[in-house]
Each structure stands twice: as C-alpha cells, then as structure tokens.
Amino acid sequence: MARISNSIQEETRSIESINLQKETVVKVIEEITAVSQQTTASSEEIASSMEEQAASSNDWRNIRSSLHS
C-alpha cells in the first residue's frame, strides 16, 4: 500500500511540474506574440512613412520639372 501511495505522490509531483512548465511555455508564447505584433506595427509604420516620402519626392520632382519647363 505504501508503494502505491508513493507512486501516486511521485506522479502528482510530475504532473504539477509539467503544468508549471506548460504555464511557462504559454507565457513565453504570449510574449513572442506581443513582440511579433509590435514588429508588424512598426513595419507598417515604416512602410507608410516610406510611401509618404516617395510621394513627397515625386511632388518635388513634379514642381521642379514644371519650373524648368
């Protein structure tokens, strides 16, 4: 009977350890997801800024071109 009780206690500790590890993995995944979302938002901001700069550059070219015509 003592053997069964010890075995159950060991299994319980093992399950608790696995559950803690799962919680840690979930937290890490959530952090990675948050960083990924921030990176995506930053990339979108950069792309938008580059589009604005390109449009502005084209506007200046058009103005210079019309002045030289």
C-alpha positions as CSV (number, residue, x, y, z in Angstrom):
1,M,0.0,0.0,0.0
2,A,2.9,2.4,0.8
3,R,4.4,1.7,-2.6
4,I,1.1,2.7,-4.3
5,S,0.9,5.9,-2.2
6,N,4.5,6.8,-3.0
7,S,3.9,6.2,-6.7
8,I,0.8,8.4,-6.7
9,Q,2.7,11.1,-4.9
10,E,5.5,11.0,-7.5
11,E,3.0,11.1,-10.3
12,T,1.3,14.0,-8.7
13,R,4.5,15.9,-8.4
14,S,5.4,15.1,-12.0
15,I,2.0,16.4,-13.2
16,E,2.4,19.6,-11.2
17,S,5.9,20.1,-12.7
18,I,4.5,19.6,-16.2
19,N,1.7,22.0,-15.6
20,L,4.2,24.7,-14.4
21,Q,6.3,24.1,-17.5
22,K,3.2,24.4,-19.6
23,E,2.3,27.7,-17.9
24,T,5.9,29.0,-18.6
25,V,5.6,28.0,-22.3
26,V,2.3,29.7,-22.7
27,K,3.7,32.9,-21.1
28,V,6.7,32.8,-23.5
29,I,4.4,32.2,-26.5
30,E,2.3,35.2,-25.4
31,E,5.4,37.4,-25.1
32,I,6.6,36.3,-28.5
33,T,3.2,37.1,-30.0
34,A,3.2,40.5,-28.4
35,V,6.7,41.3,-29.8
36,S,5.6,40.0,-33.2
37,Q,2.6,42.2,-33.2
38,Q,4.8,45.2,-32.2
39,T,7.2,44.4,-35.0
40,T,4.4,44.2,-37.5
41,A,3.0,47.5,-36.4
42,S,6.5,49.1,-36.7
43,S,7.0,47.6,-40.1
44,E,3.7,49.0,-41.2
45,E,4.6,52.5,-39.9
46,I,7.9,52.3,-41.7
47,A,6.2,51.3,-45.0
48,S,3.7,54.1,-44.6
49,S,6.5,56.6,-43.9
50,M,8.4,55.4,-47.0
51,E,5.3,55.8,-49.1
52,E,4.8,59.4,-47.8
53,Q,8.5,60.2,-48.5
54,A,8.2,58.8,-52.0
55,A,5.0,60.8,-52.7
56,S,6.7,63.9,-51.4
57,S,9.7,63.3,-53.5
58,N,7.5,62.8,-56.6
59,D,5.7,66.1,-55.7
60,W,9.1,67.9,-55.6
61,R,10.2,66.4,-58.9
62,N,6.9,67.5,-60.5
63,I,7.3,71.0,-59.1
64,R,11.0,71.3,-60.3
65,S,10.0,69.8,-63.7
66,S,7.2,72.4,-64.1
67,L,9.6,75.2,-63.1
68,H,12.1,74.2,-65.7
69,S,9.6,73.8,-68.5
